[in-house]
Amino acid sequence: MSEAIGTGENGPDDGLNVIGEDFGLWVPGVDYLAGWRAARDVADRLNRALLGVGVELSEARAIASTNDDGCGVVRLVGPPGAMDRLAGLLEAHTDGDGGAW
């Protein structure tokens, strides 16, 4: 496995503050780690893509997480200005009717 970029190496907490409204207690028997690993792979890919288009990970980055039932979740975080620039990059690749797919 390649070295993760911007997703942390210490497990699902990723060094973030886990106290807040999105924080819930882990349920015994739910495999949160499997979901987090899948999310980490995608977050790593997204972080590499961000770097490839000139977005510094200090501005915007993908973070691996899980939801309450253990499914992997990738969160894109950054200040509004960086997210606005990223939205502009993505909009440049749309098909003109609001979607690229």
N, C-alpha and C positions, 0 to 999 in steps of 0.2 A: 504494500500500500504506500502511496506517495505521502510525503509530509503534508499535513493539513496547513492551510493558510488562513489565519484569522479565525479559526474555529476552536482553538485551544487544544491542549493535549491531555487535560486532566479529567475528562469525563463530561457528563451532561451539564454541569453547572457552568462550564466555560469561564470560570472566574468572575461571573456576573453576580450582581446582587440579586438573590432569589427571593427576597422578601418584598412583597407587594401584592397587588390585586390579582395578578396572573399566577401567583404561587399557590400550589395546592399540595396536599400531603400525598406522598406516593402510596399507591395501593399495593398491598402484598400480593404477589403472584403475577403482577403485570410486568412484562419484559420491556421496561423503558430503555434499557441499553441497546437493544436491537433497533428500535425506532430511532434512537439518537445516532447510532452508527450510520444508518441509511441516510439520515438528514445531514450528517457530517460529510459524507461523500459528495452530496449535492452542493452543500455550502462551500466546500473546498473548490468544486468545479466553478461555481458562480463567482467566488473570490478571484480565481485565476482569470475568468472572463473580465471581471471588473478591472483588474490590473492591466489586462490586455488592451482595454480601451482607454487607459490613462486615468482611471479612478483609483486614487490612493485608498488603502484600507483604513486609514485614519479618518477618511471622509465618509465612506460608506462600506459596509461589509455585511456578509451573510453569516448568520450564527445558527448553529444546529441546536435544536431543542426537541422536546416532545410535548404532546398534549396530554390531557388527563388519562386517556386510555392507552398511552404508550406509543401512539403513532408518531412518527418523525415529523417535525415541523422545521422549516427553514425561515428564519426571520431576517429581513433586510433592514438594517438600522443605519441611521446617519442623520445629521442635521438637515433641516429643510432646504437649505441652499444646495447641498450636495445631492439630495434626492431630486430637486428640481432639475439640476444638470443631468442626472441620470435619466429622468423622465424625457428630457430633450433628446438624449441619445437613442432611447427606445422609440420615441415618436418618429425619429428619422427613418426607422425601419418598418413603419406600418404601411399598409396597403392603401391608405387614403380614406378608408371608411371606419377608422378607429380600431382596426385589428390587423394583425399580421398572420393569423392562423386561419 
